[in-house]
Every structure is written in C-alpha cells, then in structure tokens.
C-alpha cells in the first residue's frame, strides 16, 4: 500500500533544455517552479518579488484584484496547519478547492505524493524534524488515485528536491520516462534507483515516490 504524504497543484511545464528531453513534465520539486499557488508571489510579498512579477502571475491565472486578495486570505487561513510552505496541501479537499477556484484555467493538475510504509516513516521523521507545519503531517491514507508515474524525492528543510534537479538520471541508464516526465519503471526498480544515488547530489535521503492524479 502507498501512503499519502500530501497533495500539490502542479502545472504541466516545459522540460528544461538541460534535461535533454522534449515535452512537458510534472514535478513537486520547487526547483522546477511549477507548484501553485506560488506562496512567494501570492503570500510572502517581500522585496525580492517585483510588482510586475506579481501582476504577471495574476494575469496568467485571471486573478482580479479582488480574487487575488481572496487567494491571499485563503492561503493565510490554511498555512502551517493545512498548507505547508512549499505548497503541499494536507487534505485533498483543500487542494481541489484551490484548483477549481483559482488554477483550473491553465495546464494544472492536482497530484498526490505517496510511498510505501517503509519510506513513509523515514520521510515522516524528516518532515516532523525539519519543516514548517510539520505537526500537520497526515497519517498516510492509502493512495487510490490513478498512477501518473514515479519520482525520486529528497526533503531539504522546506521543500522537495527531485533526482532530476541534480541530473542524477545520468547515473541510471535503465530509467525510462513517460509523457509526464515521470519514471515509468516499476516501484521496485525506482526503489533500487534511489539506493544507487544515495549520497549523490543534494544532501538529502533519496526516497522513491508514487505520483497519482486526483484531477
């Protein structure tokens, strides 16, 4: 059984040129910039985010001034307890609400992230000890969502890295990717891949994860 870690609203983004593949991809890693809502733009409005960038984001998602304020308020209502700072929703109902209210007009899908109990416990410890909103970690309901593919993820303080962020796919000649840019190997094969790349790339524990499609 796969136990759910959380849910993300992910944009289908163009595969970066440095991955040497074409098409689009889904990733729950902040390194690829496809997770919504973007809290740095919609909520943590600091000096690093220019007004022009915030305006462009609102225009991209057809957010009027009123709807943008509503989005900011709803983020604040959920933060820490039900929404982690990397955009991970604890409950699918909240993810679906935000998707239908704000992000259904673009190329976005709601995905679940899950893994087997062995790895779930490892990741739960990492999230609990090293994450804003850690107390809100789910008890891991079974992931019954349609399979999109697999990824290898590592938790780093406040968000996930993917093995792709580090180009570690080059170490895995038998890795195969589907139309979502996710691994289409079996979970056992992906788990073996995660063992092969431990200690490489980011200083994280690489964990095989199942990515499911909620909507």
Buried (B, 14 or more C-beta within 10 A) or exposed (E): EBBBBBBBBBBBBEBBEEBEEEEBBBBBBBBBEBBBBBBBBBBEEEEEBEEEEBEEBBEEBEBEEEBBEBBBEBBEEBBEEBBBBBBBBBBBEBBBBBBEEBBBEEEBBBBBBBBBEEBBEBBBBBBEEEBBBBEBBBEBBEBEBEBBBBBBBBBBEBBBBBBBBBEBBEBBEEBEBBEBBBBBBEBEBBBBBBEBBEEEBBEBBBBBBBBBBBB
